[in-house]
Amino acid sequence: MTGDGAPGLSIVVIALQGGEATQRLLDALTPAADCCEILVAAAREGEPRPGVEWLATADDASVPVRRSIGAARASGDVVAFLEDTVVPVPGWAKAVHTLHALHPAAQAIGGTLQLAAAGLSPAALALALLDAGRFLRSAETSELATALPGCNLSFKRSALLEHGALSGAPLREAELIPKLASRPGAVRLESDMAATITTQDSRGLRLNSRFHHGRLYAGHRESSLAERGVRALLTPLLPPVLVYRCWRIAARIGLKPLAPVLARALWLASAWSLGEAAGFLSEPGAAERHWR
């Protein structure tokens, strides 16, 4: 607890799948409920649990909007975010608090990821490689970083406040983390707060969703008109580059069989590249409402 009685750590759970997936994540977190607050941003309230508060969100609320709703309600001096597609390691909450105390210069700390041994389809594995491949680690990790997984990360409240992330604006880690990383020691990746990807993001697997994710990413990039035009022209090169990266990551972690995973990665990467082209040429539009 902090001196004013507010908990040192607030955990915001983003209910992407809901139902059993959210309950499984809460099962892993509930033992920590007596030393932190747990907030669940969900369209539908689940079963009551001691120490867990449900925050009602609109059915079409995007993930960044749900994050901002949770962050605004959180009272801890460290605010962590978990999506219900993952399950954290035992002692995750304590590790988050300890790591922020151990690294006072760190404004954001994320956890490494692993893939569940079973239960993930080739498409889900492809999505994991594309979105979180750089964070898939089996070895002990404690390092500076320039990016963090959106499904497993935490911020000092002061950093969120400084960058306007508590004002109600959508909280997009792809925009906030690079700003924080410009300071020495401000962003870290740690295996002590690791999590396992256990459930596929059914909406995220849709080609329409990948298109709009790509459009959202490119549409918010700060660049000149000429640079945006050049980047749009280069987007057809993205699918083979991204699939090659997936292949390297899959080979590193020993993922087999590769062919069905890489085939689906190509489809997802192609949809993303089309979205990037649209984003560079016409800005994000209403792309964010598809991220939920």
SULZI-V805197 format. One record per backbone hydrogen bond with DSSP energy under -1.0 kcal/mol. CO is the residue of the C=O (numbers start at 0). NH is the residue of the N-H. If there is no record, write none. Layout:
BEGIN
CO:NH + CO:NH
END
This chain:
BEGIN
1:4 + 5:1 + 7:77 + 8:36 + 9:79 + 10:38 + 11:81 + 12:40 + 13:15 + 13:83 + 17:20 + 18:22 + 19:23 + 20:24 + 21:25 + 22:26 + 23:27 + 24:28 + 25:29 + 28:31 + 29:32 + 31:34 + 36:10 + 37:52 + 38:12 + 39:54 + 40:14 + 41:56 + 48:51 + 50:37 + 52:39 + 54:41 + 57:60 + 61:65 + 62:66 + 63:67 + 63:170 + 64:68 + 65:69 + 66:70 + 67:71 + 68:72 + 69:73 + 76:156 + 77:9 + 78:154 + 79:11 + 80:152 + 81:13 + 82:85 + 84:197 + 84:198 + 86:195 + 88:91 + 90:94 + 91:95 + 92:96 + 93:97 + 94:98 + 95:99 + 96:100 + 97:101 + 98:102 + 102:105 + 106:155 + 107:187 + 108:153 + 109:189 + 111:194 + 112:136 + 113:196 + 120:124 + 121:125 + 122:126 + 123:127 + 124:128 + 125:129 + 126:130 + 127:131 + 128:132 + 131:134 + 132:135 + 134:112 + 140:190 + 142:188 + 148:151 + 150:82 + 151:110 + 152:80 + 153:108 + 154:78 + 155:158 + 155:159 + 156:160 + 157:161 + 158:162 + 159:164 + 160:163 + 163:166 + 171:174 + 171:175 + 172:176 + 175:179 + 176:180 + 179:182 + 182:185 + 185:106 + 185:107 + 186:144 + 187:109 + 188:142 + 189:111 + 190:193 + 193:88 + 194:113 + 195:86 + 196:115 + 199:201 + 200:204 + 202:205 + 205:209 + 206:210 + 207:211 + 208:212 + 209:213 + 210:214 + 211:215 + 212:216 + 213:217 + 214:218 + 215:219 + 217:220 + 223:227 + 224:228 + 225:229 + 226:230 + 227:231 + 228:232 + 229:233 + 233:236 + 234:237 + 236:240 + 237:241 + 238:242 + 239:243 + 240:244 + 241:245 + 242:246 + 243:247 + 244:248 + 245:249 + 246:250 + 247:251 + 248:252 + 249:254 + 257:261 + 258:262 + 259:263 + 260:264 + 261:265 + 262:266 + 263:267 + 264:268 + 265:269 + 266:270 + 267:271 + 268:272 + 269:273 + 270:274 + 271:275 + 272:276 + 273:277 + 274:278 + 275:279 + 276:280 + 277:281 + 278:282 + 283:286 + 285:288 + 286:289 + 287:290 + 289:291 + 290:62
END
